[in-house]
């Protein structure tokens, strides 16, 4: 699969969850997609929130894997 296709699927996944993050005063930014690892940055109220780890693993990672099953992991970068 082409790298661009994977990036597009990841972007679509982020767009699908962005409204939920925006509702809580947060947002998410795609930093990189490389070797099956997606790097994202949580912004606004989501950055540093105690729930951000579970948001990342349960919400963001699961959603991205639904859109792009080739993704192995989603990590948060500062």
C-alpha positions as CSV (number, residue, x, y, z in Angstrom):
1,X,0.0,0.0,0.0
2,X,1.2,3.5,-0.8
3,X,2.3,5.7,2.0
4,X,0.0,8.5,0.8
5,X,-3.1,6.2,1.0
6,X,-2.3,5.4,4.6
7,X,-1.8,9.0,5.5
8,X,-5.1,9.9,3.8
9,X,-6.9,7.1,5.8
10,X,-5.3,8.4,9.0
11,X,-6.4,12.0,8.2
12,X,-10.0,10.7,7.6
13,X,-9.9,8.9,11.0
14,X,-8.8,12.1,12.7
15,X,-11.5,14.1,11.0
16,X,-14.1,11.6,12.3
17,X,-13.0,12.1,15.9
18,X,-12.1,15.8,15.8
19,X,-15.7,16.9,16.7
20,X,-15.6,14.9,19.9
21,X,-12.3,16.6,20.9
22,X,-13.5,20.0,19.8
23,X,-16.6,19.6,22.1
24,X,-14.2,19.3,25.0
25,X,-12.1,22.3,23.9
26,X,-9.4,20.2,22.4
27,X,-8.0,19.1,19.0
28,X,-5.5,16.8,17.5
29,X,-2.7,17.3,14.9
30,X,-1.1,14.6,12.8
31,X,2.7,14.9,13.1
32,X,3.9,11.8,11.2
33,X,3.1,8.4,9.8
34,X,6.1,6.1,9.5
35,X,6.6,2.3,9.6
36,X,3.1,1.7,10.9
37,X,3.4,4.3,13.7
38,X,1.2,7.4,13.8
39,X,2.5,10.3,15.8
40,X,-0.1,12.9,16.9
41,X,-0.1,15.9,19.1
42,X,-3.1,16.6,21.4
43,X,-4.0,20.3,21.6
44,X,-6.1,22.6,23.7
45,X,-7.8,21.1,26.7
46,X,-6.7,17.6,25.5
47,X,-3.0,18.4,26.0
48,X,-2.0,17.2,29.4
49,X,-5.5,16.1,30.4
50,X,-5.4,13.1,32.8
51,X,-7.8,11.3,30.4
52,X,-5.6,12.0,27.4
53,X,-3.8,8.6,27.6
54,X,-7.1,6.7,27.5
55,X,-8.4,9.1,24.8
56,X,-5.3,8.2,22.8
57,X,-5.4,4.5,23.2
58,X,-9.2,3.8,23.3
59,X,-10.5,6.6,21.1
60,X,-7.8,7.7,18.7
61,X,-5.8,4.5,18.2
62,X,-8.9,2.3,17.8
63,X,-10.5,4.7,15.3
64,X,-7.3,5.0,13.2
65,X,-6.9,1.2,13.1
66,X,-10.5,0.9,11.9
67,X,-9.7,3.3,9.0
68,X,-6.2,2.0,8.4
69,X,-5.7,-1.5,9.7
70,X,-2.0,-1.4,8.7
71,X,-1.3,1.0,11.5
72,X,0.4,-0.7,14.5
73,X,0.4,2.0,17.1
74,X,-0.5,5.6,17.7
75,X,1.9,7.7,19.9
76,X,1.5,11.1,21.4
77,X,4.4,13.6,20.9
78,X,5.0,16.9,22.7
